[in-house]
Amino acid sequence: MRITKIETFTVSAGWKNWLFVHVHTDAGLIGLGEGTLNGFIKTTEAAVHELSHLMIGQDPTQITHLAKRLLDSVSLDGGHIHRTAIATIEVACWDILGQSLNVPIYQLLGGKMRESVLGYANGWYRTERTPEHFVRAAEAVVTRGFHALKLDPFGTAQGFIDDTDLQLSYDILAAIREKIPALLILIDVHGRFTEADALRAARKIAPIGIYWWEEPTTREREQPVNAVAAQCPIRVATGEMYDTVGQFYTLAVGGGVNIFQPEPMSLGGIGPTMAVAGLAQAHGSYIAPHQSGGPVATAVCLQLAACVPNFLIQEHFDSFNDAWTQDLVTWAPTLDPKNGHLSLPTAPGLGLKLNLDVARAHPYDPNAYLNVFEHGWEKRLGKTASSAVKPAKKRKR
């Protein structure tokens, strides 16, 4: 079996664009992958096509060989975009291999460890930054069946956060906790703070009862998060921006962090993410993959959830995207309201197909990206925000 063609599809989900890839073979099998990287969809798409000459004619079932070929053959490390482009192909090849053997991908990785996995909601708080608005939105999340949710309550703070802004963030979280006592609350700091203010904010918020404190410091180096973790009253999670397995090794050596957050698309796909899972297991830690892309990336994470022993919890945006996105693919996980668990795919390969008619009906939008340092970003309006131009005032005559 050989690769004959690479197709890419860019889709606007309103607040973010998604990139999907079809890898065609001479056996008639088509593999599906995703390479979503916020703000760099067209760039990543171009990278996929620029690497295509290294794929055509290759055996898609020799996944490790092909992924290494795509990484090494340009004789330069293209970083985050390079590995995201590789991930789109690597995942599609796993999909092809699973289809060819009539088994889900997780069966190729050792088989199932569990029948479902705890999920946490994200993308749910498209509302005003007040305690009242956030509580109403959180109640709607629980009504859907989630037992855990994640939020960033810090507005546009960067580096340092003033007392007034920190108090508002505290009030939002305290209001949610008071209204829904048993809810698991996860905080995403989005790499906002200096070490000093990451600890200052954590110490202020910790009494509310927080499940984890994610990406509390700069993304420039791994060491600052280790320094924060050593003193933080909340367990620290990080790793979504790492694009090499070696960065997780540095994180492990630094100590203090026991929740690793590999992003399969950023790392180059399923193989490198499994390597991080093994590293985390040797470190006595757990993985909780980052996933803020589309439904194909969700399926990738759930394939991993099925087979990775030290898998903790899975991020889930899909339930809060526009309704039409439910028709974009042929399978989506269900949520069990009794325990907040997401179901796992069971069909061969990745477990789902792309609906091309739906994809083509929602083309790429250059304004669809997320900027967490822009006022009102919590609403995740994307294109809507950019097109909401206020009418000009009439001149007085």
C-alpha positions in Angstrom: 0.0 0.0 0.0 1.3 3.5 -1.0 0.3 7.1 -0.4 -1.0 8.7 -3.6 -2.4 12.1 -2.6 -2.7 14.5 0.3 -5.7 16.7 0.7 -6.2 19.5 3.2 -9.4 21.2 4.4 -9.5 24.4 6.4 -12.7 25.0 8.5 -13.9 28.0 10.5 -15.5 27.1 13.8 -16.3 30.8 14.5 -13.8 31.5 17.2 -11.0 29.3 15.7 -10.1 27.7 12.4 -9.4 23.9 12.2 -7.2 22.1 9.7 -8.0 18.5 8.6 -6.1 16.3 6.3 -6.9 13.3 4.1 -4.1 10.9 3.2 -5.2 8.8 0.1 -3.8 5.4 -0.7 -3.7 3.1 -3.8 -5.7 0.6 -1.7 -8.6 2.9 -1.5 -8.2 3.6 2.2 -8.2 7.3 3.3 -6.7 8.3 6.5 -8.0 11.3 8.5 -5.8 13.7 10.6 -5.9 17.1 12.2 -3.3 19.8 12.4 -5.0 22.7 14.2 -2.7 25.4 15.6 -4.4 28.6 16.7 -3.5 31.5 14.3 -1.4 29.3 12.0 -3.9 27.3 10.1 -2.8 28.4 6.6 0.8 28.2 7.6 0.5 24.7 8.8 -1.5 23.8 5.7 1.3 25.1 3.5 3.8 23.1 5.6 1.8 19.9 5.0 1.9 20.5 1.2 5.5 21.5 1.3 6.4 18.2 2.9 4.1 16.2 0.6 6.9 15.2 -1.8 8.4 13.2 1.1 5.1 11.3 1.5 3.9 10.4 -1.9 4.8 6.8 -2.8 5.6 5.9 0.8 4.0 3.0 2.8 1.5 4.6 5.3 1.7 1.6 7.6 5.3 2.3 8.3 4.3 5.1 10.6 7.5 5.6 12.7 9.7 5.5 9.6 7.5 8.0 7.7 7.3 10.4 10.7 11.1 10.3 11.1 11.5 10.9 7.3 9.3 14.0 7.6 11.2 15.3 10.6 14.8 14.6 9.4 14.7 15.0 5.6 14.6 18.8 5.6 17.8 18.9 7.7 16.4 21.6 9.9 14.0 21.6 12.8 10.9 23.6 11.8 9.6 23.6 15.4 6.0 23.8 16.4 4.6 24.2 12.9 6.8 21.4 11.5 5.7 18.9 14.1 2.0 19.9 13.8 2.3 19.3 10.0 3.9 15.9 10.8 1.1 15.1 13.3 -1.6 15.5 10.7 0.0 12.9 8.5 1.1 10.6 11.4 -2.4 10.4 12.8 -3.9 9.8 9.3 -1.4 6.9 8.9 -2.5 5.4 12.2 -6.1 5.7 10.9 -5.1 3.9 7.7 -3.3 1.1 9.6 -6.3 0.6 12.0 -8.7 0.5 9.1 -6.5 -2.0 7.2 -6.5 -4.3 10.2 -10.2 -3.6 11.2 -9.3 -2.5 14.7 -9.3 0.9 16.6 -5.9 2.6 17.0 -5.8 1.8 20.7 -5.8 -1.9 19.9 -2.5 -1.3 18.0 -1.1 0.4 21.1 -1.8 -2.4 23.6 -5.5 -2.5 24.0 -8.0 -0.8 26.3 -7.3 0.0 29.9 -10.7 1.5 30.5 -14.1 1.8 28.9 -14.5 5.6 29.4 -12.6 8.6 30.8 -13.4 11.6 33.0 -13.8 14.7 30.9 -13.7 18.4 31.8 -15.5 21.1 30.0 -13.7 24.0 28.3 -14.9 26.8 26.0 -18.2 27.0 28.1 -17.8 30.5 29.6 -18.7 32.7 26.6 -20.1 35.4 28.8 -19.4 38.6 30.7 -16.5 38.4 33.3 -18.7 38.7 36.4 -19.5 36.1 39.1 -23.1 36.1 38.2 -22.6 35.4 34.5 -19.9 32.7 35.2 -22.2 30.9 37.7 -25.0 30.7 35.2 -22.7 29.4 32.6 -21.2 26.8 35.0 -24.7 25.6 36.0 -25.4 25.0 32.3 -22.2 22.9 32.1 -23.3 20.7 35.0 -26.7 20.4 33.5 -25.1 18.9 30.4 -23.5 16.2 32.6 -20.0 17.4 33.3 -18.5 16.9 36.7 -15.4 19.1 36.0 -14.7 22.3 34.2 -11.8 24.6 33.4 -11.6 28.4 33.1 -9.3 31.3 33.0 -10.8 34.0 35.2 -7.9 36.5 34.9 -9.1 38.8 32.2 -6.2 40.3 30.3 -3.6 40.3 33.1 -0.1 39.6 31.9 3.1 39.4 34.0 1.4 40.9 37.1 -2.2 41.1 38.3 -3.4 44.0 40.4 -5.4 43.5 43.6 -8.7 44.5 42.1 -8.4 42.1 39.1 -7.2 39.3 41.4 -10.2 39.9 43.8 -12.6 39.7 40.8 -11.0 36.4 39.7 -11.4 35.1 43.3 -15.0 36.2 43.5 -15.8 34.4 40.2 -14.3 31.1 41.5 -15.8 31.5 45.0 -19.3 32.0 43.5 -19.0 28.9 41.4 -17.7 26.8 44.3 -20.5 28.1 46.6 -23.2 27.2 44.0 -21.7 23.8 42.9 -19.8 22.4 45.9 -18.8 19.1 44.4 -17.6 20.4 41.0 -13.9 19.9 40.0 -12.6 23.4 39.1 -9.5 23.5 37.0 -7.7 26.9 36.4 -5.9 27.7 33.1 -3.4 30.6 33.7 -2.4 30.6 30.0 1.3 31.3 30.9 0.3 34.8 32.1 2.4 35.4 35.2 5.8 35.9 36.7 6.8 33.3 39.3 6.0 35.8 42.0 2.5 36.5 40.8 1.8 32.9 39.9 2.3 32.0 43.5 0.6 35.1 44.8 -2.5 34.4 42.8 -2.5 30.6 43.7 -2.2 31.4 47.4 -5.2 33.7 47.2 -7.3 31.2 45.3 -6.2 27.9 46.8 -8.7 27.9 49.8 -11.6 27.7 47.3 -10.5 24.2 46.4 -8.9 24.0 42.9 -8.1 20.8 41.1 -5.1 22.1 39.2 -3.1 25.3 38.3 -2.3 25.1 34.6 0.6 26.9 32.8 1.2 29.4 35.6 4.4 30.9 34.2 6.2 31.9 31.0 6.4 29.4 28.2 10.0 30.4 27.4 11.6 27.8 29.6 10.5 24.8 31.7 12.3 25.7 34.9 10.0 28.6 36.1 7.0 26.2 36.3 9.2 23.8 38.4 10.0 26.6 40.8 6.4 27.5 41.2 5.3 23.9 41.6 7.8 23.5 44.5 5.9 26.1 46.5 2.4 26.1 45.0 -0.6 25.2 47.2 -2.4 23.8 44.1 -1.1 20.9 42.0 0.5 22.2 38.8 -0.1 21.0 35.3 1.7 22.1 32.1 3.1 21.1 28.7 0.6 22.0 26.1 3.0 24.3 24.3 5.9 21.8 24.3 6.8 20.5 20.8 9.5 18.0 21.8 9.5 15.0 24.1 12.8 16.3 25.5 11.0 19.3 27.1 9.0 16.9 29.1 12.2 15.2 30.2 13.4 18.6 31.4 10.1 19.2 33.2 10.4 15.8 34.9 14.0 16.4 36.0 13.0 19.8 37.5 10.4 18.1 39.8 7.3 19.3 41.4 5.0 18.8 38.4 3.0 15.5 38.3 0.5 16.3 35.6 2.0 16.5 32.1 -0.2 18.0 29.3 1.1 16.8 25.9 -0.7 18.2 22.9 -0.6 15.4 20.3 -0.7 17.8 17.4 2.1 19.9 18.7 4.4 16.9 19.5 4.1 15.3 16.1 1.3 12.8 16.7 0.4 9.7 18.6 3.9 8.1 18.8 5.6 11.1 20.6 2.6 11.4 22.9 3.0 7.8 23.9 6.7 8.5 24.6 5.6 11.3 26.9 3.1 9.0 28.6 5.9 6.5 29.3 8.2 9.2 30.6 5.5 10.4 32.9 4.8 6.9 34.1 8.5 6.4 34.9 8.4 9.7 36.8 5.4 8.7 38.8 3.2 11.2 37.0 0.1 11.3 34.8 -0.9 12.7 31.5 -3.9 14.9 30.7 -3.6 15.8 27.0 -4.4 19.3 25.9 -7.1 19.5 23.2 -8.5 22.8 22.0 -8.8 21.8 18.4 -11.5 20.1 16.4 -13.4 16.8 16.7 -10.7 14.8 15.0 -8.1 15.9 17.6 -10.7 14.9 20.2 -10.8 11.3 18.8 -7.0 11.2 18.9 -7.0 12.0 22.6 -9.7 9.5 23.3 -7.7 6.7 21.5 -4.9 7.5 23.9 -7.3 7.6 26.9 -8.3 4.1 26.1 -4.8 2.6 26.3 -2.5 4.8 28.4 -2.3 3.5 32.0 -1.5 6.8 33.6 -4.2 8.8 31.8 -5.8 11.3 34.2 -8.6 13.4 32.6 -9.5 14.7 29.1 -10.2 18.3 28.0 -13.4 18.7 26.0 -14.5 21.7 23.9 -16.7 19.9 21.5 -20.0 20.2 23.5 -19.7 24.1 23.4 -18.9 24.6 19.8 -21.6 25.8 17.3 -24.3 23.2 16.7 -23.3 22.6 13.1 -19.9 21.2 14.2 -21.7 18.1 15.5 -22.4 17.2 11.8 -18.8 17.7 10.8 -17.8 14.1 11.7 -19.6 10.8 11.8 -18.8 10.1 15.5 -18.6 12.1 18.7 -18.2 10.9 22.3 -21.2 10.8 24.6 -21.2 12.1 28.1 -22.4 10.0 31.0 -24.1 12.4 33.5 -23.7 9.9 36.3 -20.0 10.2 36.4 -19.0 12.9 33.9 -17.2 10.4 31.7 -16.7 10.5 27.9 -17.2 7.4 25.8 -14.4 6.0 23.6 -14.4 5.4 19.9 -14.9 1.8 18.8 -14.8 1.8 15.0 -11.6 0.8 13.1 -8.8 3.3 12.9 -9.5 6.7 14.4 -13.2 5.9 14.6 -14.7 8.7 12.6 -15.0 10.2 9.1 -15.1 13.8 7.9 -18.2 15.2 6.3 -16.8 17.1 3.4 -20.0 19.0 2.6 -20.2 20.4 6.1 -16.4 21.2 6.0 -16.7 23.1 2.7 -19.8 25.0 4.0 -17.7 26.7 6.7 -14.5 27.9 5.0 -11.4 29.4 6.6 -11.9 32.8 8.2 -8.8 35.0 8.8 -10.4 36.6 11.8 -11.1 33.3 13.6 -8.5 33.0 16.2 -8.1 33.4 20.0 -6.2 36.1 21.7 -6.4 35.8 25.5 -4.9 39.3 26.0 -7.7 41.0 24.2 -10.5 42.5 26.2 -13.6 40.2 26.1 -11.7 37.2 24.8 -13.8 35.0 27.2 -16.7 35.3 24.9 -14.8 33.5 22.1 -16.6 35.4 19.4 -13.8 35.2 16.8 -15.4 36.3 13.4 -18.4 37.7 15.2 -16.3 40.1 17.2 -14.3 41.2 14.3 -17.4 42.0 12.2 -19.3 43.7 15.0 -18.5 47.2 13.8 -20.5 50.0 15.5 -22.4 52.2 13.1 -21.0 55.7 12.6 -22.7 58.5 14.4 -24.8 60.8 12.3 -23.5 64.3 11.8 -25.5 67.1 13.3 -26.8 69.4 10.7 
